[in-house]
Every structure is written in structure tokens, then in C-alpha cells.
Amino acid sequence: MGIVAYAFLASNKQIKNRPPDEHRFQIKYGGDLSGYHEIWQDPYGLYVTLLVGINPGERFFVAADPVIRSPTRFSVSVEFKDEQVKAIHSNQWSAWERERRPGKKTLDEPLFEVLVGGTKDQFLRLVRFEREAWGEEPGERHYLAEHFADTPLVTASKELLASPPTISPEHLHKLAKEFALPESKVLDLIAERRMLKMAVRGSVAEKHLVNALREVSGVTDCHRLEGDRGPDVALSYRGKQITIECKNSSRKRTKDGFERIDLQRTRAAKSDPCSRYYKPSEFDVVAACIHAVTEKWEFKYAITRDLDAHKYCPGRMWNNVNLDHRWTRDAAATLSRAAG
């Protein structure tokens, strides 16, 4: 396994007008602080990219998401607190959500992201985690990080490798038959290739959404769409065509108890930071998958005309979305209003 590490020095050096319990690392190379830098990702999945701050004195690291932060400006500071460092030393592996204040100067940065920290002996676990979590939205990244703490670095026993289970050909899935491999080997191939795994995991929420919507009376021709930048699902509700965007929620609720989503694209055009944000005309309904919170494939719905306009990008929707009174689990009621 290859590793490409964007590594920076983390410290808690005291800075005027900054909190005394703050640690940070600066994402910066060289003296040229103009423009943007593309964080390299291996399209073939052979190399794992790390974006990590390391405190060699205290022997711990803190890793940011290299996908959601690309392209990045130089210089950008990633901050975290004493309490998170204490959790790292206490548990050896820890994950938490970092939120920023949205503003004109930060249109090109994620609203919230999930940082993963660990002690020196957990570094190889970080490499495996980043391969597993590549391309995931923050809520699912947080979910995976919490469940990755107990994942052994050696995953197969000698006994299992010596005598793998056999499956009779008549019970094989047709794809396994086509590939001439056992079903377990097909799943192993997906697990070993992060691009495949990301595509499969991203499709799982959409598949559950389609299944849920097909149960709604009046819905016909409900199917997933394959375009990269268009909505995820299309259906007909009582003769009206409706399109739906599926977004994963954060794992952390707001102080008021609401789930929340970051309603934006993963990437924006370098020349137009506002292109990261959606126009209300791009789809009719937003379906928020709250699996990261409930660990069940459940959804809340809202129609785009109910959502707030962006404060700094005219004609776009505000991305810091709390699933408040405008959101409902009642898909039928939402589709009825969208069709009205």
C-alpha cells in the first residue's frame, strides 16, 4: 500500500488573541499563499492520501479529510482543543466534528468536517481508515471512524485462510457467476478498492431511499439517476415529475437536538466558489439520510422552496441546514406539496 502524506507540524504554541487551550497545524507549503492547491488523489486507489498534523513531542496525529479539503488555500489553519488531545491520549484513537463559521472568506471550505486523531502506534490504522473512508461525507466518515477503533489490523485468521467456506454454484449471485468467483471474493474486491467501496456505499443510501419512496401511494417510476452533478432520484407522483437530492447528515446533532446536513457539493470550480452550492431549480426535494445519527437507514424530507437562500451567493441555497420544523419523515406529505 502506497502513502502520499501532506504532513504538517501540530503544536499548541500560544498566539495572541487565540484561546489558550487551542492546538493547530497550518496547511501551507512555501511562501506563495496565492491561489489554490490540489490535494493529489490516486485515481487507481493504489496510494492513500493523508492530510495530517503531527505533534512529535506529544506523539500524536490529527488527520483532516483530504477529499473534502481539496482544493485547499495556502495558508489554512486546522484547530482543535486540549480536550480532544486528552481524548487521543486516553483512548489512542478518537474522532470529532469541527465546525467553522460560514462567511465570504470561507466559501471554499467545508462547513463542518470530521477530524481523526490517534497516538503514534495508531498510524497504520489511520492509513487503513483513510482508504476505507475515502470520498465519504462527514457524517459517514464520523460513523466509520467511531466503528474503526476496534478494527484489528489483521482481519483474517490462519484457520479461515486455510479452509475458506465453499458455496455451491447454484446459490451464487449471477454477478459472481459471471466473474467466476465466490461471492465472498467479489465482496473482498470491493473492500480492497476504495473507489468501488465508495461507489457502493454511496449507492446504499440512494437504494434505501428508492425503496422507501416506492412504498408511498401514488409514486410510480421511482429510480436512481446516474449523472454526476444532477439529482440522485427521479419519480412520478400522481402524474407530476419530481427530482430528489439525497444528502447524508452529520453524526452530531445541534444544541437544539436537530440533525443537520451540509447542503453543498464536495467540490467547487476554482474560479467560482459559489458553484459549490445548489440552486433551488436543480431539484424539487431534499432527502436527508440520518443513518449517521440513528444507525438506521431513515430519511427526513423538505422541498427546496422552503429552504433558506444563501447569504453570500445569490440564487443559491444556504448550506448550513438544520432539520427543523420544515423537515418531516412523511414522504407522502412532502411529495404532495412538491407536486402542488
Summary of the structure (lengths in Angstrom):
residues: 340
radius of gyration: 21.8
end to end distance: 53.5
largest distance: 70.2
contacts: 975
relative contact order: 0.10
helix: 31%
strand: 29%
